[in-house]
Amino acid sequence: MIRRFSSQFLGMNSVFIYQNHTALLVDPGVFPHEISRLKKFLKKENLSDLSILLTHTHGDHISGWHAFSEHPTFAHLAVSKKSETVRFNDVRYLQGIYKKQRITDIEALTFPDPIYYLPENESADSSVIPFHFFHLPGHSIDMCAIVFPDENLLASGDMLIHTPLPFILHSINEYWHSLTKIKKIVKRFDLYYLIPGHGKPAATQEEILMRVSNEQKYIQKLVLRGKECLNRNYSEGKLKENLLSCFPDLATLHAHQSNIQTFIREQEDLEIDEFTHV
């Protein structure tokens, strides 16, 4: 069975996959009252055997961990490669989220430890409910999706969010290849239910693949237009201006502005031939 809880923070999704007395909880809540709802659900459903799964370790996705720290926590091996500096920044971002909500009790907020790290496509031997991690970098360096084959479910983290565009903080090139990988995963496991890290789920395989296609088309347009501007020797300021005007409906969105910054940082590593076909 599946139960989704949505946070007031950008609709961040926490998801229970459960049967009998066993439950997996993906990305355990953001604010205290939301974490309390998750705990009440556990008690109501008599779910005593709990494991925490993390799609990645940005602050909003690790916030509730401290409230479930007595339970085992699993993440992809990619998380283990994050430096102490980056881990500190994840927690600092989380503390900032709390402070903006005037929540002063931030002492408990911490980076999850211990974490049991799992390699690609390998499930925990002890898990009653099968799950598999797949590394999909791009949004972040440790971004992963989690497949629950018995539920035909993909928890996609901060990819395939039901918005006009992806949010690419780490690498456009890696995000592009991760989209191709997602298509293969969806078909391999015959997935038809998607719960992204934020916002509305998808309930058909066709809709999942449409979200993949929409993100590919956006990235393709961003890279090809950006490369065209660079070939004309545009200054950085003129390049930004052009990429904003090229997407008039998206120009005011923080995600698009961030994606432009990622393009500028990564421009020399982007091979245009990679982006000519969707």
Summary of the structure (lengths in Angstrom):
residues: 278
radius of gyration: 19.1
end to end distance: 34.8
largest distance: 63.5
contacts: 918
relative contact order: 0.11
helix: 44%
strand: 17%
